[in-house]
Amino acid sequence: WQWWGETVEGAGIIADYAVERDIQVMMKPQVWINGSWVGNYDLETEEEWQTWESTYQDYILTFAELAAEKELPLFCIGTEYKIAAVEREDFWRSLIDTIRTFYDGELTYAANLDNYQNIAFWDELDYIGVDSYFPLVEDKTPEVEPMVEAWQPLVATLKAFSESFDKPIIFTEYGYMSIDYTAWHNWENEANADELEVNLSGQTCAFEAFFQALWAEDWFKGGFIWKWEPHHVNAGGEENKRYTPQNKPAQEVIGKWYGL
């Protein structure tokens, strides 16, 4: 599950909570830009880029040190920097080298679904990470079989990419809103959520299709569901449109496949 901590202290509390319960953890610091998306973040001059690199390194090393202190097994060095991850390859390689001097766990990077093939430094990481909100079918209430079929060319492409780097793939994010058209353009659903109806069946079927299409693939090493509210027993529910599967029929599907 993706659990959310808004501060370093909050991340540490969540890490302690998980470790105490023998839950495997990926720490994934994520930069948010109000009114925009970090994937669009771009700068004009070399001086500006060097300033960003210095401040981002300070930011990410703070969390990497926390991951090392808590002995967490997996750390994500960045999320969805569509431009910066391509334009500043040397920086990311240097950052990886620095983190490995004190962190003994495994490393990944969370690339957006339309950008993972453009990342050149996968060879330095332990996993190829993909935020995998792939559009599948443009149906108001998508059904399982058409979605499983829609996954097949994506599965073939991901498998070939995994083999090209000899690295397994994890989905650093995956999930579906409980809303109409959930298996199509999630970014549009997020923006238009007020205009769309709650659709529990669509979310449930989307998760079922996901597991049917991917769970047996040997190149695929699992993923992290977006998202879960760890401190809210009554989170989600059948009137909730957001991604969390809590207290919705999709939670039963997930439990079935995880053997819970």
C-alpha positions in Angstrom: 0.0 0.0 0.0 1.0 3.6 -0.5 0.9 5.2 3.0 1.2 9.0 3.2 3.4 11.0 5.6 3.7 14.7 4.9 6.8 15.3 7.0 10.1 13.5 7.7 8.7 12.9 11.2 5.5 11.5 9.7 7.4 9.2 7.4 9.4 7.9 10.3 6.2 7.2 12.3 4.7 5.2 9.4 8.0 3.3 8.9 8.1 2.3 12.6 4.4 1.2 12.3 5.2 -1.0 9.3 8.4 -2.4 10.7 6.7 -3.4 14.0 4.1 -5.3 12.0 6.7 -7.0 9.7 5.4 -5.2 6.6 7.8 -4.8 3.8 8.3 -1.1 3.0 9.3 1.1 0.1 10.1 4.7 1.2 9.0 7.0 -1.7 9.5 10.7 -1.1 7.4 12.7 -3.6 7.6 16.3 -4.6 4.2 18.1 -5.2 3.8 21.4 -7.0 0.7 23.3 -6.3 -1.4 23.7 -9.4 1.0 21.8 -11.6 2.7 18.4 -12.0 6.4 17.7 -11.2 6.7 16.0 -14.6 6.4 19.4 -16.2 9.1 20.9 -14.1 11.8 22.5 -16.3 14.5 25.1 -16.0 16.2 27.4 -18.5 19.8 27.7 -17.4 22.6 25.5 -16.1 22.9 27.6 -13.0 19.2 27.0 -12.2 19.6 23.3 -12.7 22.6 23.1 -10.4 20.7 24.9 -7.7 17.8 22.5 -8.1 20.2 19.5 -8.0 21.8 20.7 -4.8 18.4 21.3 -3.0 16.9 18.1 -4.4 19.9 16.1 -3.2 19.6 17.5 0.3 15.9 16.6 0.3 16.2 13.1 -1.0 19.3 12.2 1.2 17.3 13.2 4.3 14.8 10.5 3.5 17.4 8.0 2.3 19.2 8.4 5.7 15.9 7.8 7.4 15.4 4.6 5.3 18.8 3.5 6.3 18.2 4.2 10.0 14.9 2.2 9.9 16.6 -0.6 7.8 13.9 -0.4 5.2 14.3 -2.8 2.2 13.5 -0.4 -0.7 14.0 3.3 -1.4 12.7 5.3 -4.3 15.0 8.1 -5.4 12.4 10.2 -7.2 9.0 10.3 -8.7 7.7 11.3 -12.2 10.4 13.9 -13.0 9.6 13.5 -16.7 12.0 16.2 -17.9 14.6 16.3 -15.1 15.1 12.5 -15.1 16.0 12.6 -18.8 17.9 15.9 -19.1 20.0 15.5 -15.9 21.1 11.9 -16.2 24.6 12.5 -14.7 23.0 14.0 -11.5 20.8 10.9 -10.9 23.7 8.6 -11.4 25.8 10.6 -8.9 22.8 10.6 -6.5 22.5 6.9 -6.7 26.2 6.4 -6.0 25.9 8.7 -2.9 22.9 6.9 -1.5 24.7 3.5 -1.9 27.5 4.7 0.4 25.3 4.4 3.4 22.1 2.6 2.4 22.2 -1.1 2.1 18.7 -1.7 0.7 17.5 -1.8 -2.9 16.8 1.3 -5.0 14.3 2.2 -7.7 12.9 5.3 -9.4 9.2 5.9 -10.1 8.8 6.8 -13.8 5.5 7.9 -15.2 3.8 5.4 -17.5 4.7 7.4 -20.6 8.3 8.1 -19.6 9.9 4.9 -18.3 11.4 4.0 -21.6 13.3 7.3 -21.7 15.1 6.8 -18.4 18.8 5.9 -19.0 20.0 5.1 -15.5 17.9 1.9 -14.9 21.2 0.0 -15.0 22.3 1.6 -11.7 19.1 0.6 -9.9 17.7 -2.7 -8.6 14.2 -2.3 -10.1 12.6 -0.5 -12.9 9.8 1.4 -11.3 6.7 2.4 -13.2 3.7 4.5 -12.1 1.3 2.4 -14.1 -2.0 4.1 -14.7 -2.2 2.7 -18.2 -5.4 3.5 -20.1 -7.1 0.2 -20.9 -10.7 0.6 -22.1 -12.9 3.7 -22.6 -16.0 2.2 -20.9 -18.1 3.8 -18.2 -18.1 0.5 -16.3 -15.2 -1.6 -17.6 -15.5 -5.4 -17.5 -12.7 -7.8 -16.6 -12.2 -9.7 -19.9 -11.7 -6.6 -22.2 -9.3 -5.1 -19.7 -7.3 -8.4 -19.5 -7.1 -8.3 -23.3 -6.0 -4.6 -23.3 -3.2 -5.5 -20.9 -1.7 -8.1 -23.2 0.3 -5.7 -25.5 1.4 -3.7 -22.5 2.6 -6.8 -20.8 4.6 -7.8 -23.8 6.2 -4.3 -24.0 7.0 -4.3 -20.3 8.5 -7.7 -20.4 10.7 -6.8 -23.3 11.9 -3.7 -21.6 12.6 -5.6 -18.4 14.7 -8.1 -20.4 16.6 -5.3 -22.2 18.0 -4.1 -18.8 18.0 -7.5 -17.1 16.0 -5.8 -14.3 12.6 -6.8 -12.8 9.8 -4.2 -12.9 7.8 -3.1 -9.9 4.8 -0.8 -10.2 5.7 2.0 -7.8 2.1 3.1 -8.1 -1.0 1.4 -9.4 -4.7 1.7 -8.7 -8.1 2.8 -9.8 -10.6 5.3 -8.7 -14.1 4.1 -7.8 -15.6 6.3 -10.5 -16.9 6.0 -14.0 -14.3 5.4 -16.7 -11.8 4.3 -14.2 -9.7 2.3 -16.6 -9.2 5.1 -19.1 -7.5 8.4 -18.4 -7.1 8.6 -14.7 -5.7 12.2 -14.9 -8.9 13.3 -16.5 -11.0 11.5 -13.9 -9.1 13.2 -11.1 -9.8 16.6 -12.7 -13.5 15.8 -13.5 -14.4 13.8 -10.4 -17.2 16.1 -9.4 -18.9 15.4 -12.7 -18.6 11.7 -12.6 -20.5 9.1 -10.6 -19.3 6.6 -8.0 -18.6 3.3 -9.7 -17.6 0.5 -7.4 -18.0 -2.2 -10.0 -15.5 -0.5 -12.4 -12.9 -0.3 -9.7 -13.4 -3.9 -8.6 -13.2 -5.2 -12.2 -10.1 -3.1 -12.9 -8.2 -4.6 -10.0 -9.4 -8.2 -10.9 -8.2 -7.7 -14.5 -4.9 -6.3 -13.3 -4.1 -9.3 -11.2 -5.2 -11.8 -13.9 -3.0 -10.1 -16.5 0.1 -9.6 -14.4 0.4 -11.7 -11.2 2.0 -14.7 -12.9 4.5 -12.8 -14.9 8.1 -13.6 -13.7 9.5 -10.1 -14.7 6.9 -8.4 -12.5 7.8 -8.2 -8.9 4.6 -6.6 -7.5 3.7 -3.1 -6.8 2.3 -0.5 -4.4 -1.4 0.4 -4.5 -2.4 4.0 -4.5 -3.5 4.6 -1.9 -4.3 3.6 1.7 -5.2 5.7 4.7 -3.5 3.9 7.6 -4.9 6.0 10.4 -8.5 6.0 9.3 -10.5 2.8 9.9 -13.5 4.3 8.1 -11.6 5.6 5.1 -13.1 5.1 1.7 -16.5 3.5 1.7 -19.1 3.0 -0.9 -19.8 6.7 -1.5 -16.1 7.5 -2.0 -14.8 8.2 -5.5 -11.1 8.3 -4.7 -8.4 5.7 -5.3 -8.5 4.0 -1.9 -10.1 0.5 -2.0 -10.8 0.6 1.7 -14.3 -0.5 2.7 -15.2 -1.1 -0.9 -15.7 -4.4 -2.9 -12.3 -3.9 -4.5 -10.7 -4.5 -1.1 -12.0 -8.1 -1.2 -10.5 -8.7 -4.6 -7.1 -7.4 -3.4 -7.3 -9.6 -0.3 -8.0 -12.6 -2.4 -5.0 -12.2 -4.7 -2.7 -11.4 -1.8 -4.0 -14.4 0.2 -5.3 -12.3 3.0 
